[in-house]
Amino acid sequence: MAFVGGFLLNFMPCVLPVIGLKVLSFVNQSQGSRRQVFMLNLSYSLGIIIVFLALATFSVTLGLGWGQQFNSPAFTIVLTCLVFAFALSMLGVWEIPLPGFLGTGSAVRLAEREGLTGAFGKGVLTTLLATPCTGPFMGSALTWSVSQPPATTFLTFFSLGAGMASPYIVIGIFPVLVRLLPRPGDWMITFKSVMGFMMLGTVAFIFSFLNKDY
């Protein structure tokens, strides 16, 4: 159930804007070697799983449940600012010259390079944005896991991460699937703008977790 719930997280509204960044990098990966595609997607998947294991650690040691890190104003403000900065960059207000994230220049060059560090960072950010959402099957799996021995809790959270990462691992193993996407072109400019507005929606959603005083 945890694996299926993790897979379905990819379709939650919290996650979709960042998945858009990954789609842009997929378009460029279609021109790369099989080994390169596999390593980038493996690094992205590792970023996802690492965050889930960290959440499992918090659950076991501090008793924190899924999404409870948003009870911390500092965490919420930092994540809100980060997503807001990415949204403005996607809309062309500025460019963030971070390798593997947004690059500089035109929308085609946006996805031109994605290093292993950048792919890992995208995986981390995607998972952090997923935590306010709870997809089907997740609630039962998480509720059950917190009453189990620590090893079972870690295994459940790992299964969540593996489920969320599974599409990217499959694409890494079978990179021919990437070629089903359209070739780089002007459509990426429109797509990037749409993702920018979706990210602004995510900013408003995360902002709602803050106390009115903030």
Secondary structure, DSSP 8 states (H G I E B T S, - for coil): -HHHHHHHGGGSTTTHHHHHHHHHHHHHHTTS-HHHHHHHHHHHHHHHHHHHHHHHHHHHHH---TTGGGGSHHHHHHHHHHHHHHHHHHTTS-----TTTT-SSSHHHHTS---HHHHHHHHHHHHHHHTT---TTHHHHHHHHTTS-HHHHHHHHHHHHHHHHHHHHHHHH-GGGGGGS--SSTHHHHHHHHHHHHHHHHHHHHHTTS-TT-
